């Protein structure tokens, strides 16, 4: 019986992208991600994570300049 891998949810993709920002991905997780993640989810999650990161940086700089 050939089982196709389950597609990962958007939240799983977001979690994978956030952990990848820090470079904290296990090899086992990376191999599983290659099989079941949707590329569109990854792109959207990455853009969202970058926007949040830039927003945090701007907030910290504004707070520090006060």
C-alpha positions as CSV (number, residue, x, y, z in Angstrom):
1,X,0.0,0.0,0.0
2,X,1.5,3.4,-1.1
3,X,0.7,6.1,1.4
4,X,1.1,9.6,0.3
5,X,2.5,12.0,2.9
6,X,0.0,14.3,4.5
7,X,0.2,17.9,3.5
8,X,1.4,20.2,6.3
9,X,-0.9,23.0,7.5
10,X,-0.1,26.7,7.2
11,X,0.6,26.8,11.0
12,X,3.1,24.0,10.6
13,X,4.8,25.9,7.7
14,X,4.9,29.1,9.8
15,X,6.5,27.2,12.7
16,X,9.1,25.7,10.4
17,X,9.9,29.1,8.9
18,X,10.2,30.8,12.3
19,X,12.5,28.0,13.6
20,X,14.5,28.3,10.4
21,X,15.1,32.0,11.1
22,X,17.0,31.0,14.2
23,X,18.7,28.0,12.4
24,X,17.2,25.5,14.8
25,X,15.8,22.8,12.6
26,X,16.5,19.1,13.3
27,X,17.5,17.0,10.3
28,X,14.5,14.7,10.9
29,X,12.1,17.7,10.7
30,X,13.8,19.0,7.6
31,X,13.5,15.7,5.8
32,X,9.8,15.5,6.8
33,X,9.3,19.1,5.6
34,X,10.6,18.3,2.2
35,X,7.9,15.8,1.6
36,X,4.8,17.5,2.8
37,X,5.1,21.3,2.8
38,X,3.3,23.5,0.4
39,X,5.6,26.0,-1.3
40,X,2.9,28.7,-1.3
41,X,2.5,28.3,2.5
42,X,6.3,28.6,3.0
43,X,6.4,31.9,0.9
44,X,3.5,33.4,2.7
45,X,4.8,32.4,6.1
46,X,8.3,33.8,5.3
47,X,6.8,37.1,4.2
48,X,4.7,37.3,7.4
49,X,7.7,36.4,9.6
50,X,9.9,39.0,7.9
51,X,7.2,41.7,8.3
52,X,6.9,40.9,12.0
53,X,10.7,40.8,12.5
54,X,11.0,44.2,10.8
55,X,8.2,45.6,12.9
56,X,9.9,44.4,16.0
57,X,13.2,46.0,15.0
58,X,11.5,49.3,14.2
59,X,9.7,49.2,17.6
60,X,13.0,48.5,19.5
61,X,14.8,51.3,17.7
62,X,12.0,53.8,18.4
63,X,12.0,52.7,22.0
64,X,15.8,53.0,22.2
65,X,15.9,56.5,20.6
66,X,13.4,57.9,23.0
